[in-house]
Amino acid sequence: MGRGRKRRNFRGRNSSGGNDPFTPYHMEQIETYLLAYLKKDTETNDFYVKSFTIEKHAFPKLELDDGLYITLPDGLSNKQRRIVHEICSYVGLYHGSIDVEGQASSVPSDHPNSPDICDNKETIKKRACVIARVNDAFGPLYSSGRLAIPSPQLPVSVRELKPWFYRQHSRYEMSQSTTVEFVGDVWNADMHVKKTTKKMRATLMTLVDYPDKCLNDATSRKSKVICAQEISGAKEFAFDLEMHNPSPYYGMVCLLQLATIEKDYVIDVFAPGVWGSVGRCLRKSFEDSSVVKVGHAIGGMDVPALHRDFGIFVVNAFDTYEAARTLRMEKVGLAALCEYYKLESSEEYAKLKSQYQRCDWRKRPLSEPMIQYGRYDVRYLIYLRQLLIRDLSVSYWGMYAPNGLVQVENGRVEEQTEYEAAVVDSDAVNRSVEIDAVIEENNVVSDSLIQALVKSQKNCLRFWAHKEEVWMKNDQIISAIRRNKWTKLHSRLFEDLVKWRYKVAISEEIMPQIACPTSLLISVVRGRPTCESSLRRINPFLPELLEDEKCNYIEELLVLVRASFDDDYLQDEKEQRPSSSKTAFYVPLFVGCGIALAVTATAALALRRSRR
């Protein structure tokens, strides 16, 4: 749920502790150490005789036996381990991560959802990098399950998880020749996607202009599916999503939670046949303007993800996050609001949230605490809507409340009237929105409530739009440039691989990063493997589409890499430091500017003396 977490770009600073990235000097030391291991170089260094230390991290002495793997220090931070993996990919070593204590995790150590902050953080203490010259050396780790896999195995193929935004609907539904294309730097979406999005944008703008319509009660049509039937029959329902969002450029819905006053629903979208049914069964309920949809911080990723993956448009929403901000509350998080209003089980919810909010929700099967956390994310939203509307309208209710005045201090209603007690009590609510009825009966809507409603509807307009990643801001590329490991040859090969990835994504109707992660493309560019075994040295766990022998995508990738060894590529490689040409340009420029300034200053001084 909620707002995405921004990643910090890597900066090469001097490390003062174990949690900072390595300095360029330390990275050169590690590269020399790994190359000595790969080439069995026992003459030019003493790495085979004794260990060496970097920032209090003792790297073990090397072994000549190919059948043994080496475990590197387990005290390295996530960023430091990521750098070690990058260097291993560059020199051509097999590498992976293991859990030194506790059970193996499916989350890579350099990922934001690292086990250090995930659900099993109490059992897993440390992660460590392992290296080997041959893949067979990892055999004991494979059999014991200790070797961490970069991403968990999904119960269904990624081909069954096609996002609505990236599908070619015209090919199937409209019998037209229009298809999805990638033109320049813009993803040309399918015509059906464009028309549907434009139509729903106009509908939502009506609610932005007339927010009072968002408070009306109504009943809705029923669906054939039990969950959709009960949701469509409700006057309001709460919703939330659990997602895998490694970057702002791509993501995937992993869990969908819905709730009415009576019941909670946790929908596993990875279950066979569910992904394609979500939009078909729930789209009408979400687009019914007479039904209120309650969420928290829906403009962050919830609305864009529903639009991207299922083609669902949220019409007439109430965002409890925007309402809390309008009331200028100190803490506007969902768990904080539940605690503020003393809702049931708020302490347990806060504990589960700190444990599971940043967990890898692709992992299956789901544990009971994970399901419970998903239920808590939607269980109290309807009650919070009622309480927040009450506080937003409190200045008017001092005049219109049927059973006495309301006292307010710091945004909290301190003195409870009979009317407020009826709102909090679930039995007295009687499956309806009593507050809407009071407001409608007295024809009173406060300015604060209008403001919260308008912001909520504007959040519904935050549809998914394909974004192109700014490659030169990528941490791996920045690190390579700082170490003079990225040339024009690498840039050209990277551009070719990105274009190839787009063709694969369009053909499979999936997001480009799901077809092949950017991190893998960068590792391929730096390592330039020419065969499958070399590619698996870079990453032994390849994406699903590359593992598919029928499509032969892995050979297409390797053909592009082999082409980089042709004369045309090698001609670009001679210019390894493009900054030198810039220096040659700027030096005479600066000299010329200096001469011009000196002449101008001399002339001005002479003019001043002549006037005297």
JOLINNOR-V936194 format. One record per residue. N is the residue number from 1. RES is the residue in one letter. NEAR is the number of other ideal C-beta (glycine too) atoms within 12 Angstrom. D_LAST is the distance of its C-alpha to the last C-alpha in Angstrom with 1 decimal. Layout:
n: [N/N]
res: [RES/RES]
near: [NEAR/NEAR]
d_last: [D_LAST/D_LAST]
This chain:
n: [1/2/3/4/5/6/7/8/9/10/11/12/13/14/15/16/17/18/19/20/21/22/23/24/25/26/27/28/29/30/31/32/33/34/35/36/37/38/39/40/41/42/43/44/45/46/47/48/49/50/51/52/53/54/55/56/57/58/59/60/61/62/63/64/65/66/67/68/69/70/71/72/73/74/75/76/77/78/79/80/81/82/83/84/85/86/87/88/89/90/91/92/93/94/95/96/97/98/99/100/101/102/103/104/105/106/107/108/109/110/111/112/113/114/115/116/117/118/119/120/121/122/123/124/125/126/127/128/129/130/131/132/133/134/135/136/137/138/139/140/141/142/143/144/145/146/147/148/149/150/151/152/153/154/155/156/157/158/159/160/161/162/163/164/165/166/167/168/169/170/171/172/173/174/175/176/177/178/179/180/181/182/183/184/185/186/187/188/189/190/191/192/193/194/195/196/197/198/199/200/201/202/203/204/205/206/207/208/209/210/211/212/213/214/215/216/217/218/219/220/221/222/223/224/225/226/227/228/229/230/231/232/233/234/235/236/237/238/239/240/241/242/243/244/245/246/247/248/249/250/251/252/253/254/255/256/257/258/259/260/261/262/263/264/265/266/267/268/269/270/271/272/273/274/275/276/277/278/279/280/281/282/283/284/285/286/287/288/289/290/291/292/293/294/295/296/297/298/299/300/301/302/303/304/305/306/307/308/309/310/311/312/313/314/315/316/317/318/319/320/321/322/323/324/325/326/327/328/329/330/331/332/333/334/335/336/337/338/339/340/341/342/343/344/345/346/347/348/349/350/351/352/353/354/355/356/357/358/359/360/361/362/363/364/365/366/367/368/369/370/371/372/373/374/375/376/377/378/379/380/381/382/383/384/385/386/387/388/389/390/391/392/393/394/395/396/397/398/399/400/401/402/403/404/405/406/407/408/409/410/411/412/413/414/415/416/417/418/419/420/421/422/423/424/425/426/427/428/429/430/431/432/433/434/435/436/437/438/439/440/441/442/443/444/445/446/447/448/449/450/451/452/453/454/455/456/457/458/459/460/461/462/463/464/465/466/467/468/469/470/471/472/473/474/475/476/477/478/479/480/481/482/483/484/485/486/487/488/489/490/491/492/493/494/495/496/497/498/499/500/501/502/503/504/505/506/507/508/509/510/511/512/513/514/515/516/517/518/519/520/521/522/523/524/525/526/527/528/529/530/531/532/533/534/535/536/537/538/539/540/541/542/543/544/545/546/547/548/549/550/551/552/553/554/555/556/557/558/559/560/561/562/563/564/565/566/567/568/569/570/571/572/573/574/575/576/577/578/579/580/581/582/583/584/585/586/587/588/589/590/591/592/593/594/595/596/597/598/599/600/601/602/603/604/605/606/607/608/609/610/611/612]
res: [M/G/R/G/R/K/R/R/N/F/R/G/R/N/S/S/G/G/N/D/P/F/T/P/Y/H/M/E/Q/I/E/T/Y/L/L/A/Y/L/K/K/D/T/E/T/N/D/F/Y/V/K/S/F/T/I/E/K/H/A/F/P/K/L/E/L/D/D/G/L/Y/I/T/L/P/D/G/L/S/N/K/Q/R/R/I/V/H/E/I/C/S/Y/V/G/L/Y/H/G/S/I/D/V/E/G/Q/A/S/S/V/P/S/D/H/P/N/S/P/D/I/C/D/N/K/E/T/I/K/K/R/A/C/V/I/A/R/V/N/D/A/F/G/P/L/Y/S/S/G/R/L/A/I/P/S/P/Q/L/P/V/S/V/R/E/L/K/P/W/F/Y/R/Q/H/S/R/Y/E/M/S/Q/S/T/T/V/E/F/V/G/D/V/W/N/A/D/M/H/V/K/K/T/T/K/K/M/R/A/T/L/M/T/L/V/D/Y/P/D/K/C/L/N/D/A/T/S/R/K/S/K/V/I/C/A/Q/E/I/S/G/A/K/E/F/A/F/D/L/E/M/H/N/P/S/P/Y/Y/G/M/V/C/L/L/Q/L/A/T/I/E/K/D/Y/V/I/D/V/F/A/P/G/V/W/G/S/V/G/R/C/L/R/K/S/F/E/D/S/S/V/V/K/V/G/H/A/I/G/G/M/D/V/P/A/L/H/R/D/F/G/I/F/V/V/N/A/F/D/T/Y/E/A/A/R/T/L/R/M/E/K/V/G/L/A/A/L/C/E/Y/Y/K/L/E/S/S/E/E/Y/A/K/L/K/S/Q/Y/Q/R/C/D/W/R/K/R/P/L/S/E/P/M/I/Q/Y/G/R/Y/D/V/R/Y/L/I/Y/L/R/Q/L/L/I/R/D/L/S/V/S/Y/W/G/M/Y/A/P/N/G/L/V/Q/V/E/N/G/R/V/E/E/Q/T/E/Y/E/A/A/V/V/D/S/D/A/V/N/R/S/V/E/I/D/A/V/I/E/E/N/N/V/V/S/D/S/L/I/Q/A/L/V/K/S/Q/K/N/C/L/R/F/W/A/H/K/E/E/V/W/M/K/N/D/Q/I/I/S/A/I/R/R/N/K/W/T/K/L/H/S/R/L/F/E/D/L/V/K/W/R/Y/K/V/A/I/S/E/E/I/M/P/Q/I/A/C/P/T/S/L/L/I/S/V/V/R/G/R/P/T/C/E/S/S/L/R/R/I/N/P/F/L/P/E/L/L/E/D/E/K/C/N/Y/I/E/E/L/L/V/L/V/R/A/S/F/D/D/D/Y/L/Q/D/E/K/E/Q/R/P/S/S/S/K/T/A/F/Y/V/P/L/F/V/G/C/G/I/A/L/A/V/T/A/T/A/A/L/A/L/R/R/S/R/R]
near: [43/31/25/26/19/12/20/15/19/29/17/23/18/14/25/11/17/23/19/23/38/36/23/24/17/31/32/20/25/40/30/25/37/37/25/31/38/28/21/18/19/16/11/13/21/16/29/23/15/13/19/25/18/29/26/17/30/17/34/26/21/34/23/19/16/21/16/22/35/37/31/41/29/27/25/38/27/33/33/38/39/34/43/44/45/42/39/38/39/34/32/32/42/37/47/40/43/37/36/26/19/22/21/29/38/33/35/37/42/32/36/27/35/31/37/30/24/36/36/30/25/15/17/29/18/29/42/34/44/37/43/37/31/21/29/20/27/35/17/17/29/23/11/14/17/27/34/40/30/33/32/29/19/29/22/22/20/32/24/22/36/33/44/38/38/38/35/30/29/24/19/15/18/19/11/15/11/21/24/35/22/24/15/10/16/14/28/21/35/33/24/26/35/22/20/29/29/18/18/30/23/17/26/36/19/21/37/27/17/20/33/23/26/42/39/25/25/23/17/30/19/19/23/14/23/16/31/32/21/26/40/31/26/36/33/46/43/45/50/48/42/42/37/36/36/32/30/23/27/36/33/37/40/40/41/45/41/43/35/37/33/23/23/30/34/32/35/31/40/33/23/16/17/28/35/23/23/38/32/21/31/37/28/27/43/41/31/33/29/26/35/46/48/46/45/47/33/44/31/28/35/48/42/38/43/45/40/41/41/38/37/43/42/47/39/42/49/47/47/51/37/37/43/36/27/29/35/18/27/15/19/28/28/43/34/25/37/35/24/28/33/18/28/17/20/25/17/22/32/25/20/29/34/21/25/36/32/29/37/37/43/37/31/23/14/30/19/14/23/32/25/25/37/38/31/38/43/43/39/39/45/42/36/45/46/42/38/44/44/41/39/42/41/33/23/27/33/19/16/25/31/18/17/18/21/29/19/23/11/13/26/25/35/15/20/24/24/17/29/35/20/25/38/27/18/22/13/18/28/15/21/26/35/36/42/34/23/31/30/20/15/18/12/26/31/31/16/29/35/30/24/37/40/31/32/46/39/26/39/43/31/31/32/33/20/32/21/22/29/16/26/16/22/28/30/39/30/24/36/33/28/25/28/17/30/31/30/25/30/35/27/27/38/34/22/28/37/33/24/32/37/32/24/35/35/29/25/32/31/35/42/37/35/37/37/39/35/32/33/39/41/39/44/42/39/37/34/34/31/22/19/24/17/26/34/31/34/42/38/36/29/29/36/29/34/35/22/20/13/11/20/16/30/32/20/25/41/30/21/33/35/21/22/34/20/18/12/16/26/18/15/21/23/15/19/19/17/21/17/15/13/14/13/14/14/14/14/13/14/15/14/14/14/14/14/14/14/14/14/14/14/14/14/14/14/13/12/11/10/9/8/7]
d_last: [75.0/71.6/68.2/67.5/66.0/62.7/62.7/59.9/58.4/58.8/55.9/56.0/55.5/56.8/60.2/60.9/64.4/67.2/66.1/62.8/62.7/62.9/59.8/59.3/60.7/63.8/64.3/64.3/66.8/69.1/68.9/69.9/72.8/74.1/73.9/75.8/78.5/78.7/79.0/81.1/78.6/80.1/78.5/74.7/74.7/76.9/77.0/80.8/81.3/79.4/77.3/73.5/71.5/68.4/67.1/70.5/72.3/74.9/75.6/79.2/80.2/81.1/84.5/85.9/88.7/87.8/90.2/88.2/85.2/82.5/81.3/77.7/76.4/77.3/74.4/71.8/70.0/70.2/66.9/67.9/71.2/69.6/67.4/70.5/72.3/69.4/69.5/73.3/73.0/70.5/72.6/75.9/77.8/80.2/78.9/79.7/79.7/82.5/83.2/83.8/85.6/87.3/88.1/86.2/83.6/82.8/79.1/76.8/75.0/71.5/72.2/71.0/74.7/75.4/78.6/76.6/75.9/78.9/82.4/83.8/81.2/83.8/85.8/83.1/81.0/79.2/78.5/78.4/77.6/80.3/80.0/82.6/82.9/85.7/86.3/89.9/88.7/87.8/91.5/92.4/89.3/90.3/93.9/93.0/90.4/87.7/85.2/82.9/82.7/79.2/80.6/83.9/86.7/86.8/90.3/89.6/87.7/84.1/85.5/87.2/84.0/82.2/79.4/79.8/76.2/76.7/80.2/80.8/82.8/82.8/84.9/87.6/87.4/85.9/87.3/84.0/82.2/79.0/78.3/75.7/73.0/69.8/67.2/63.9/62.8/64.9/68.5/70.2/72.8/76.3/76.7/79.2/76.7/74.0/76.3/77.8/74.4/73.1/76.2/76.1/72.4/73.3/76.1/73.9/71.2/73.9/74.4/70.7/70.6/73.9/74.1/77.0/79.3/78.9/81.2/84.2/87.5/89.6/92.0/91.5/93.6/95.4/95.3/98.0/96.5/97.3/93.8/92.3/95.2/94.6/90.8/91.2/93.6/91.1/88.9/86.1/85.7/83.2/81.9/79.9/79.4/79.2/77.2/76.1/72.3/70.8/67.6/66.1/67.1/70.9/73.7/77.3/79.3/82.0/83.6/83.9/84.9/86.2/87.8/89.5/90.7/93.9/93.2/90.6/90.4/88.9/88.9/88.6/86.9/87.8/91.5/93.2/92.9/90.7/87.2/88.2/90.1/87.3/85.5/88.7/90.3/87.4/85.1/86.8/86.7/83.0/82.2/84.4/82.1/84.8/85.0/82.3/81.1/79.7/77.4/74.7/71.2/72.7/69.3/68.6/71.2/74.5/73.8/72.1/74.9/77.7/76.1/75.6/78.9/81.4/79.8/80.2/77.9/77.8/78.1/78.0/77.0/76.3/73.8/74.5/71.2/69.2/71.5/70.8/67.0/67.3/69.1/66.3/68.7/67.4/69.5/70.2/72.2/75.7/77.4/75.2/76.2/79.9/79.5/77.7/80.5/83.1/84.8/87.7/87.2/83.4/83.3/85.2/83.0/79.8/81.4/82.4/79.0/77.2/79.7/80.0/76.9/75.2/78.5/79.2/81.3/82.5/84.9/88.5/90.9/89.2/90.1/91.5/88.4/86.2/88.3/88.3/84.5/84.4/86.8/84.7/81.6/83.3/86.0/84.0/81.6/83.8/84.2/80.5/79.8/82.1/80.6/77.0/77.9/79.5/76.4/74.1/76.3/76.9/75.1/77.5/80.6/80.2/81.4/83.7/85.1/88.9/89.7/87.1/83.4/81.2/79.1/75.9/73.8/71.1/72.3/75.9/78.9/80.5/83.5/85.8/87.7/90.9/88.8/86.5/89.6/91.0/87.8/87.9/91.7/92.5/95.9/94.6/92.0/95.1/93.2/91.0/87.5/88.4/84.8/84.3/87.4/86.1/82.7/84.5/87.0/84.5/81.9/79.1/76.4/73.5/69.9/69.7/72.8/71.4/68.2/70.2/72.4/69.5/67.9/71.3/71.7/68.2/69.1/72.1/69.7/68.3/70.4/70.2/67.8/67.7/64.6/63.4/62.6/59.1/60.2/57.1/57.4/60.9/61.3/63.3/60.9/57.9/59.9/60.7/57.1/55.9/58.6/57.9/61.3/60.3/59.5/59.3/63.1/63.7/61.6/63.5/66.9/66.0/65.1/68.5/70.4/68.7/69.8/73.3/73.4/72.6/75.4/77.8/76.7/77.2/80.6/81.7/80.0/78.4/74.9/73.2/72.6/76.3/77.3/75.3/72.8/69.2/69.6/72.5/70.6/67.7/70.3/71.9/68.6/67.9/71.5/72.4/76.1/78.3/81.7/83.0/83.7/80.0/79.0/81.2/79.5/76.4/78.2/82.0/82.1/81.1/80.7/83.9/83.1/82.4/85.7/87.5/89.2/90.2/86.7/85.5/81.9/81.6/82.2/79.6/77.0/78.0/77.9/74.2/73.6/75.5/73.5/70.3/71.7/71.6/69.2/66.9/66.3/66.0/63.3/61.1/62.1/60.2/56.9/57.6/54.0/52.1/49.1/48.6/47.8/45.3/43.7/43.5/41.8/39.3/38.2/36.6/35.3/33.5/32.2/30.9/29.2/27.6/26.3/24.9/23.1/21.7/20.4/18.9/17.1/15.8/14.6/12.9/11.1/10.1/8.9/6.6/5.2/5.4/3.8/0.0]
